[in-house]
């Protein structure tokens, strides 16, 4: 499929750490540039970051559910944990996937860190929740046409929840 495991410390004997990004924001959020990279910073601290890069969904991923993505994470964990249990770090939705992985493979994970992982899924404003569900239903023809929901549409859904969230966050 489209998933790769990027090794930021292959030339070292350092301890691996598995980095799991969101399916939406992609792995580059943890490696923005040479000068601004969490993965490279971890490598400089003596770790061997292994970053999951989900890639763009292709034919193999068209009907994937979360269980198939977690199965791919298990294959990445097999590589990371060859010499024993490793730390796993999940970012945003990747944190939710990392938690599922940790439940399934407790013996191979010795630490779990979650960054910006959503945890409160209640709908404090029922009118907004209804509006978003109607918008999601309206996206079905686009999904049928393209086979995937474009990331920009998903980001627009986040933006519609709170237009100033990005400003406050950054």
C-alpha positions, 0 to 999 in steps of 0.5 A: 500500500501507500504506507512507509516507515521512515527511519531517522537514525538508521546509521546508529545503534540507538533505541527505536521510538515509533512515531504515529501521526494522524491519517489527516495531517500526515507525517510531515507534521513531525518533520517540517524541515531540516531546522524544524523537525521533532523526528530529527530532534529525537535523533539528536537526543540519541533515539532512533525515530521511526516515523509512519508515513501513511502516504496518499490512500490508493486502491489498496486503502479504498475500503480500509477501516481503522483495523487495517490501519492498526494492522499496518502499525503492527507491522511497523511495531514488528520492525521497531521492537525487534530488540525489545519493547519500544516507546510509541508516540502518537500525534493527534488522531495518531494518538488514538491509533497508538492507543489501539496499538498499545492495547493489542501489543502491550508486550512490545510497547514500554511507553506511550506518549500522546501529543494533541490527541483528541479525547473529548468527543461529546457535542456541546452544541447540538445545533453545530453537531447536526449541521456538521452531520448534514454537511458530511452527508452532502459530501457523499457524492464527492466521496463516491466520485473521488473514492476518498474525501479530500484532506481539505474538506476534512480540514474545513470540517475542523475549521467549521467547529471553531474558526479561530482554533488555528489562531489560538493553537499557533 
